[in-house]
Amino acid sequence: MGVNLREIIPAEAVRQISLDELKWKVVAIDAYNALYQFLAAIRQPDGTPLMDRQGRVTSHLSGLFYRTVNLAEHGVKPVYVFDGKPPEMKYIEIERRRKVKSEAVRKYEEAVRRGDTEAARRYAQMASKLTDDMVREAKRLLDAMGIPYVEAPAEGEAQAAYLARRGDAWAAASQDYDSLLFGAPRLVRNLAVTGRRKLPRKDVYVEVSPELIELDKLLKVLGITREQLIALAILVGTDYNPDGVRGVGPKTALRMVKSYRDPLKLIESLPRHEFPVDPRRIYEYFLEPPVTEDYRIEWREPDEKAVYQILVEEHDFSPDRVRSALERLRRAYREYFRGRQYGLDAWLRRR
């Protein structure tokens, strides 16, 4: 879900950018967020995902491979950040998502029975599930492509924000806004879904471009601090308190944090019975989430045989398309990535 800040983010705090503007820049991508987007978007007309001959879903691999090649070709330097163990206070939201997906499966099957293709596609997207096996496949493919990834101890967005705060990444990338709450200086949205996209429930297509939100600029335009932004998010609802405070929307929440000034006093004044956990715990988690400093970010030349083995021989991808994409990835590596490292080891060598 993530926190919904869209309603209060002013237009002047968001800038549409091109992939070329991200050339040479390291972008820490929320891997689970991107993989779910690939699962939702890359589907057959009836909503079923791409599958190999054995019936295994491959939409996530298709999106990860071709989208990453496209980013690399533009000189964008991706590092994927995978979630670790979710914090205990997130389990309510996880259970809510499970129930939503279960209901979506039921509605998908009903839509198929009555021949409603549009509804079937919509509910199939809602029912998308990312399994442990799919995550392992994604990491294996990234290894073969020579693209680095970091495994977070907990929330991937918190780790991506840490990479950006530390200077090992220029920005975090996700559709959700939580990276800003975790202190990412820059958030890039729409990175995994750039291109022509169909609007939900409409036979209308739009061109989707990446957009950049800079935390300092956003806070300045809103006239608040990052701590107040976290308090605002808690009022509206986060993954740790999905329902927020009853009757409080983003605009009301903004007025409240401005009137209180001290975000902790505001949080302490909130009705405790409306929260599944102490709201102060949520506030402190956004300020000091678990992250790891033990990572190394290094781009390697793609192992073309390994990529071909995974995609073509194991999952029935088109040999010609894979070879063509690999050639593009090899050229991108030689032009943009060779010999560049970030992270603890590289930092120690630079001192």
JONOR-V133103 format. One record per residue. N is the residue number from 1. SS is DSSP state (H for helix, E for strand, C for the rest). PSI is psi in whole degrees, 0 to 359 (* if undefined). BURIAL is # if it has 24 or more other C-alpha atoms within 12 Angstrom, else .. Layout:
N,SS,PSI,BURIAL / N,SS,PSI,BURIAL
This chain:
1,C,300,# / 2,C,166,# / 3,C,140,# / 4,C,98,# / 5,C,0,# / 6,H,319,. / 7,H,334,. / 8,H,0,# / 9,C,113,# / 10,C,152,. / 11,H,326,. / 12,H,349,. / 13,H,359,# / 14,E,133,# / 15,E,126,. / 16,E,133,# / 17,C,167,. / 18,C,163,. / 19,H,329,# / 20,H,333,. / 21,H,347,. / 22,H,7,# / 23,C,136,# / 24,C,359,# / 25,C,138,# / 26,E,129,# / 27,E,122,# / 28,E,109,# / 29,E,128,# / 30,E,103,# / 31,H,314,# / 32,H,319,# / 33,H,315,# / 34,H,316,# / 35,H,322,# / 36,H,323,# / 37,H,319,# / 38,H,318,# / 39,H,323,# / 40,H,323,# / 41,H,327,# / 42,C,93,# / 43,E,164,# / 44,C,165,. / 45,C,331,. / 46,C,4,# / 47,C,348,# / 48,C,143,# / 49,E,167,# / 50,C,140,# / 51,E,155,# / 52,C,185,. / 53,C,339,. / 54,C,5,. / 55,C,14,. / 56,C,135,. / 57,E,135,# / 58,C,5,# / 59,H,320,# / 60,H,323,# / 61,H,321,# / 62,H,311,# / 63,H,315,# / 64,H,316,# / 65,H,302,# / 66,H,325,# / 67,H,319,# / 68,H,320,# / 69,H,318,# / 70,H,318,# / 71,H,313,# / 72,H,322,# / 73,H,332,# / 74,C,4,# / 75,C,6,# / 76,C,137,# / 77,E,91,# / 78,E,142,# / 79,E,123,# / 80,E,141,# / 81,E,118,# / 82,E,143,# / 83,C,149,# / 84,C,220,# / 85,C,127,. / 86,C,147,. / 87,C,149,# / 88,H,324,. / 89,H,358,# / 90,H,353,# / 91,H,330,. / 92,H,316,. / 93,H,321,# / 94,H,318,. / 95,H,321,. / 96,H,316,. / 97,H,321,. / 98,H,318,. / 99,H,321,. / 100,H,317,. / 101,H,320,. / 102,H,318,. / 103,H,323,. / 104,H,322,# / 105,H,315,# / 106,H,315,. / 107,H,327,# / 108,H,314,# / 109,H,322,# / 110,H,317,. / 111,H,321,. / 112,H,318,. / 113,H,324,. / 114,H,3,. / 115,C,22,. / 116,C,92,. / 117,H,318,. / 118,H,315,# / 119,H,321,# / 120,H,316,# / 121,H,317,# / 122,H,313,# / 123,H,330,# / 124,H,320,# / 125,H,319,# / 126,H,333,# / 127,C,2,# / 128,C,133,# / 129,C,130,# / 130,C,112,# / 131,C,167,. / 132,H,321,. / 133,H,321,. / 134,H,321,# / 135,H,317,# / 136,H,319,. / 137,H,318,# / 138,H,316,# / 139,H,320,# / 140,H,319,# / 141,H,317,# / 142,H,318,# / 143,H,314,# / 144,H,327,# / 145,H,347,# / 146,C,19,# / 147,C,127,# / 148,C,154,# / 149,E,156,# / 150,E,138,# / 151,E,115,# / 152,C,152,# / 153,C,336,# / 154,C,252,# / 155,C,127,# / 156,H,322,# / 157,H,326,# / 158,H,319,# / 159,H,319,# / 160,H,318,# / 161,H,322,# / 162,H,317,# / 163,H,319,# / 164,H,319,# / 165,H,324,# / 166,H,343,# / 167,C,3,. / 168,C,349,# / 169,C,149,# / 170,C,327,# / 171,E,160,# / 172,E,152,# / 173,E,125,# / 174,C,159,# / 175,C,333,# / 176,C,162,# / 177,C,0,# / 178,H,332,# / 179,H,325,# / 180,H,321,# / 181,H,326,# / 182,C,359,# / 183,C,16,# / 184,C,128,# / 185,C,335,# / 186,E,142,# / 187,E,127,# / 188,E,122,# / 189,E,161,# / 190,C,15,# / 191,C,326,# / 192,C,350,# / 193,C,16,# / 194,C,140,# / 195,E,195,. / 196,E,125,. / 197,E,145,. / 198,E,134,. / 199,C,142,. / 200,C,132,. / 201,C,14,. / 202,C,147,. / 203,C,53,. / 204,C,136,. / 205,E,142,. / 206,E,158,. / 207,E,121,. / 208,E,127,. / 209,C,154,# / 210,C,149,# / 211,E,145,# / 212,E,130,# / 213,E,121,# / 214,E,127,# / 215,H,311,# / 216,H,318,. / 217,H,318,# / 218,H,314,# / 219,H,322,# / 220,H,316,. / 221,H,320,. / 222,H,339,# / 223,C,34,# / 224,C,173,# / 225,C,170,# / 226,H,321,# / 227,H,321,# / 228,H,325,# / 229,H,321,# / 230,H,316,# / 231,H,319,# / 232,H,315,# / 233,H,320,# / 234,H,322,# / 235,H,320,# / 236,H,324,# / 237,C,129,# / 238,E,182,# / 239,C,345,# / 240,C,346,# / 241,E,76,# / 242,C,329,# / 243,C,348,# / 244,C,206,# / 245,C,129,# / 246,C,129,. / 247,C,3,. / 248,C,114,. / 249,C,180,# / 250,H,316,# / 251,H,318,. / 252,H,319,. / 253,H,321,# / 254,H,317,# / 255,H,321,. / 256,H,315,# / 257,H,330,# / 258,H,323,# / 259,H,327,. / 260,H,329,. / 261,C,301,. / 262,C,110,. / 263,H,328,# / 264,H,321,# / 265,H,321,. / 266,H,313,# / 267,H,320,# / 268,H,341,. / 269,C,352,. / 270,C,150,# / 271,C,111,. / 272,H,329,. / 273,H,346,. / 274,H,0,. / 275,C,135,# / 276,C,336,# / 277,C,166,# / 278,C,121,. / 279,H,336,# / 280,H,326,# / 281,H,319,# / 282,H,315,# / 283,H,312,# / 284,H,329,. / 285,H,318,# / 286,H,327,# / 287,H,324,# / 288,C,69,. / 289,C,158,# / 290,C,128,# / 291,C,164,# / 292,C,142,# / 293,C,353,. / 294,C,78,. / 295,C,159,# / 296,E,126,# / 297,E,112,# / 298,E,130,# / 299,C,132,# / 300,C,158,# / 301,C,135,# / 302,C,141,# / 303,C,92,# / 304,H,324,# / 305,H,320,. / 306,H,318,. / 307,H,315,# / 308,H,319,# / 309,H,313,. / 310,H,309,# / 311,H,314,# / 312,H,306,# / 313,H,326,. / 314,H,330,# / 315,C,13,# / 316,C,29,# / 317,C,160,# / 318,C,122,. / 319,H,318,. / 320,H,317,. / 321,H,319,. / 322,H,316,# / 323,H,317,# / 324,H,317,. / 325,H,322,# / 326,H,323,# / 327,H,319,# / 328,H,320,# / 329,H,320,# / 330,H,317,# / 331,H,318,. / 332,H,319,# / 333,H,313,# / 334,H,331,. / 335,H,323,. / 336,H,336,# / 337,H,339,# / 338,C,130,. / 339,C,20,. / 340,C,130,# / 341,E,151,# / 342,E,162,# / 343,E,190,# / 344,H,310,. / 345,H,313,. / 346,H,322,. / 347,H,318,. / 348,H,324,. / 349,H,330,. / 350,H,341,. / 351,C,*,.
